[in-house]
Amino acid sequence: MLITTTRAAALVARYQEVRGLTEQLAAPLSAEDQVVQSMPDVSPTKWHRAHTTWFFETFVLSRYAPGYDVVDTAYGYLFNSYYETVGARHPRPERGLITRPSVQEVAAYRGAVDRSLLELLAAGEDRPQALDLVELGLHHEQQHQELLLMDIKHVLSVNPTTPAYRGREHTAGEPSRPTWTELAGGEIAIGHDGDGFCFDNELPRHRTLVLPYVLADRPVSCGEWLAFMDDGGYEQATLWLADGWAACCQNAWRAPAYWFQVDGEWHLFTLDGHRPVDPAEPVTHVSYYEADAYARWAGARLPTEAEWEHAAEHRPVEGNLLDADELHPRAAAGESMRQLFGDVWEWTASPYTAYPGFGPAPGAVGEYNGKFMVNQMVLRGGCCVTPPGHVRRSYRNFFPPHARWMFSGVRLAEDAR
């Protein structure tokens, strides 16, 4: 296979790595596991594998591979997610009804598209737009790797036998007291700095004013959350936003998602199965509404995304990210501003809106982020199932304030006194 451009050669290696990891993540799952949709927000594993393949076929091969014929014309309807300009799509809440194509046929689909895409890269033609779309597709697939693990966790959790995705013994962490760091703030720059890949919602880089603030050096722990629960945090309406209190009552929230009691003791469901709650590890699977209520109970607040990015400016982008030996938040270790990256996505007080001067990309890929800029809140930092190399200081994740099936947690902030 002759590859004549440096960038194309690098993309070949990266393409094989990313696509291979998706298959590794799906490997522990049976065909029956891969077809279940346990709630409307969850997509079946098989669908994730097919959708990410459809992305490369639709946006790269169909446009840039001479004479390319799609593998199956029905896949454009079955595996389109939300790209209105591409065509009609199967309803999201009904993805679990797609028993066919089979898991084996989806594997064959992935293989066929992989061969065609690698042939296109091997041709070595200078097509910057095609290479840009391949790179976007790889980051898109990394997002779906995280979603695959989030979603299968929910799928397995509703099985009465509480099966594990894989088995690993848990070692309890050592509790630590949080410390607080005062940061001066000022007129700062946030947004992507132009070095390497970013999504369009991280642009343009711009200046904003951040007043002096104080930030906790680690996320809120399960032990601290238990104190909130013991103090009636889920029963005090005065701690909650009106919409949050309505969600709390309607959904009968009394603890984070995946928590349950056994003989009066709190346990939680993990990708390794269920076990007692570890007070030392970061609390996760809490909604924005719960995070905000906890912050109010603690006499603090959530940081803005500008404060979070400012605090992370000179911190290395490393931590407990996707690793087959972890797949769960771990107790804080080390000193000074711990766990900014990895472990849990951290809710911020910032609504997901456009940066000043933002404009979506032209065409269908412009639907990727911009059209969701309403009724969502920003989270920062990545989590224990975010692939390494995917998250950045400027990365803006976003979810509705009631959502909590993702690995979401809380870091507290205060105004400087």
N, C-alpha and C positions, 0 to 999 in steps of 0.2 A: 504494500500500500504506500504510494508516494504522496507525501504531504509537503507542500512547497512554501507554506507560510508559517512563521513562528506562532502566531496567534491561533491558527487553525490546529497546529500540532498540540498546543497547550489545551485547547478545548477538547481534543480527542481524549486525552488522558482524564480530564476533568469530567467529561461526559460519561465515560466508562465507570469512573469512580462513583458519581452521584447515582446513576441508573442502577449500578450494582448494589448500592446501599439500600435502595428501596426494596429490592428483591430480598436482601438479607433481613430487613425488618419484617417482611411478610412471611418469611420462611417458617417461623414457629407456628403459623396459623393454618388450620385446616380449611378446606374449601367452604365448609359450613360457617366457620368463623368469618370468612371474608365477604359474605353476602349480607350479613345482618346490619340493619339500620335501627338502632335502639331509640332514637329520637330524631326529630327533623334536622337538628343541627349537626348530627353525626352522619358521615358518609361511610359506606362499606369500604373495606380495604381494597376489594376488587375494583371499585369505582375509582379510588385514588390512583391505582396502578394504571387504569385505562385512561383516565382524564389527563394525567401528566403526559401520556403518550400521544393522545389526541392533540395536545398543545403543540408538540413538535411537528406532528403531521400537518396540522392546519396552518400554523404560522410560519413554518420554515420550509418543509418539503413541498407542500402544494404550491408555494410561491417561487421557490428557488431551485428545485430539483427538476431538470428538464424531463418532460414526459412522465412525471410521477402520477400514478393512479392510487387513490386512497385504498386502504386495505378492505374497508367495508363502508359503503355509503350510509348505513344505519348508525354507525358510531358517532357521526357528527351530531345526531340528535340525542343519542344516549349519554354522551360523555362531555358535551358542552356544559359549562358551569353557569356562567352569567353573561356571556358575550352576546348581547342582543344583535349587534351588527353582523355577526357571523351567521345567525339563523335561529330557528326554533330549537328548543331544548326540552328534555324530559323534566318534569317537576322535581325540584330538590327533595321534598318530603317523601317521594316515592322511589328513591334510588334503591331501597332495599327490595323492591319488587322485580328488579332486573336480574332474574336468575340466569338468563342467557344474554350475551355469550358467557360461557363457563369460565372458571378460573384458568383452565388450560388454554382456552381460546384467547383470553386476555394476555397470558404469557406469550402466546404465539404472536399476538399483535405487537407487544413490546419488542419482541425479537425482530420482527419484520421492519418496524420503524427504526430500530437501532441500526440495523444493517444499512438501510437507505441513508440515514443521517450521517453515519460514519463514512459512507461512500462520498457523500456531498462534501464533507470536510476534507476528505483525502484528495478531492479534485484540486484543492489548493487555489481556487479562483479567488480573486480579491473582491469579496462581496461583504463589505463592512456591515451592511444592514442585516444580512443573514447571520453573520457571526454575533452581532448584538442580540438578535432574537434567540440564538442558541444559548447565549449567556443568561438572558432573561429567563429562558425556559429551565435552566439548571437551578437558578435561585427559586423559581416557582416550584420546582420539584422538591427542593429542600423544605419549603413551606409545607408541602403535602406530606413529607416524611414526618414532620412534627404532628401534623393533623392526623396522620395514620395512627400514631401512638396514642394521642389524646382520644381519638375516636374508639379504638379497640379497647382502651381502658374502660370507657363507658359501656361498650357492648358486653365485655366480660363481667362487669360489675352487676349487671341486671340478671345474670344467670344465677339461680338460687344456689348453685354449687360453688359460686365464687371462684372459678378457675383462674389460675395465674397465666399471664403471658409467657413468663419464664420464671424459674425458681432461683432465688438468691437469699441467703440468710441476712437479716438486718442486724447491724451492730449499733446500739444506741449511742448517741452523741453525748458530749459533755456540755451541759447548759453554760451559757455565758451571759454576763450582764451587758446590755447595750451601752455604748458610749455615744456622745454627740460631738459633731464637728461643726464649728462655725465657719461659714464661707462668706467672703466679702461681697460676692456678686459684682454688680456694675453693669456697664454696657458691654454685652458679650455677643459673640457670633454663634449661632446654632444652625444646624442643617449640614448636609454632606459637603465635605471640603474639596471634592473633585478628584480625590485619589481613589481609583478603583470603582467597582460597581456600586450603584445605589438604585433604589426604587424612586419613581418620580415624586412620591409624597415627601421625600427627604430634601427636596429642592424648592426654591433656591435658598442657598445659604444666606442668612440675613442677620442683622443686628437687632437685639432686643434688650430691654432693661430688666435686670434681676436685682431686687433689693437684697440686702444682707439677710441670710437665713441660716438655720441650723438643721443638719441632717443626721439621722441615726446611722450608725456605722454598719448595721446589718438589718435584714428584714425581720419582721415580727415573728416570734417563734410560736410553736404549738402550745408551749406552756403558758405563754402570755395570752394566747387566745383562749385557753381554758379558763384563765382568770376572768376574762371578759364574759364568757358564758356563765361562770359561777356567780358573777355579779348581776346577772339578769340582762346582759347586753342584747339578747334577742327578744326581750319582753318590754323594753323601754322605748316607747315611740318617740320620745324627745331626742333620742340619739340619731334618729334616722331621717333622711330625706323623705318627703311624702311618697314619691314613687317607690322608694326603697322599702318603706314600711308596708306599702301595699303588696310588693313582691314578697316580702318576708311573711306576711300573713297568708297570702294566697298560696304560697308554696310550702308553708309550715316549716320554714327554716329555723333550726335550733342549733345548728353546727355547720361547719364547712361541708361541701359535697364530699361524698365517700366516707364520712364519719358515721359510726353507729355504736350503740352501746351493747356490751356483753357483761352481764352480771354487774351492771352499774359502772363499768369501766369503759372508757372511750377507745374504740378501735378504728382503723381506717383501711380501706381497700387500696392496694397499690398494684402495679404491674407484676409484682412478685406474689400477689395474693393478699390476704388480710392479716393484720398484726396490731398490737397495741399502739396507740399514739405515742410517738417519741417527743417529749416536751422540748428537746433541744433543737429539733429541725425546724426550718421555716414552715409556717402554716401555708397551705396552698389550697387551690380550688375554692377561693372566695370571690364573690362578685364585687364590683365597684361599690355597690350599695353597702355591702358588709364592711369593706375596707374603710369607707367614709365614716360609717357608724363607729367602727373600732377607733379610728383616729380621734373622733369627737369624744368618745369615752376616755381615751388616754390623755385628753387635754392637748392634743396636737392636731396636725392636718396632714393631708397627702401633699407631696411635692408637685410642683408644676413640671411639665416636661422640659422646660428651659432650665429649671434648677437641676433636674436630674442630669441633663446633658452637660451642664457646667461642672457638676461634681465629678462626672466621669471623664472629663477632658483629658487628663493626664494619666488615666488608669489603663493598664494593659487590658485588652479584650480577651480575657481568659477566665475560666471558672468551670463549674460543673455543668458542662454542655453535653450533648448527646454522646453517651458512652454506654456500650452494651453491659458494662458492669455496674451501672448506676441506675438510670431511668427514674430517679426520685431525688427530691431535694435532700441535701445533707446538712448537718449542723455546721454553724459558722466556725471557722478556724482562722488563725492569724490575727493581724492587727490592722486597724485603720481602714475604714470604708470597705468592709468585706462584702463579697457576693453581689457586687453591682452587676456582674455578668454571670449568667447561668442560674441554676437552682430554680428561681421563680420569676416569671414576668411580674414587674412591679407596676401596680396601678398608679397613675398620676392624676392630678386634679384637672388635667387639660382635656377639653373636648377635642375630638379629631376633626380638625378643620384645615383648610388650605393655608400654607405659608404665604406671606405677601409676595405677589408676583407669580404664584403657581399657575401652571397651565398643563393640562393632561396631554400626553403624547397623541399625535394624530392616529386615526384608524382605530381598529378594534382593541389593540393593546392599551389604548387610552382609557378603556373601561376598567383597567386593573385596580386602580386605587381611588381616583378622583370621585367617582359617583357614589362612594360610600361615606363621604365626608358629612355625615349628619347622624345624630342620635347614637354616637359611639364615643368611647373614651380611650385615651392613649395609654399604652403600657410600654415599658422600656426594659431593656437589659437581657432578654433571652431567658431560657429556662433549661431544665435538665434534659429535655428532649429536643432542644434546638440544635441542629447540626453545627459543629465547629466551622468557622469560616463564613457563616451565614449572617451572624449578627454584627452590628457596628454600633458605635456611640450614637450615631444619628438615626438608627433604625427605629421606625415608628410602627409598633403593632397597635391593633385597635379591635375592640369588641364592644358589644352593647353592654350597658351597665349592669344588666341582670345576669349576664353569662358567667358561668363558673366551672365549666367542664375542662377548660384549659388550665395549665399549671400557673395560676395567678396568685400573687402574694402582695405583701404590704411593707413598705418602708415609710417611716414617719418623718415629718419635717415640722419645723416651727419657724416663726418669724424671729429674727435676732432681736434680743432685748437691748 
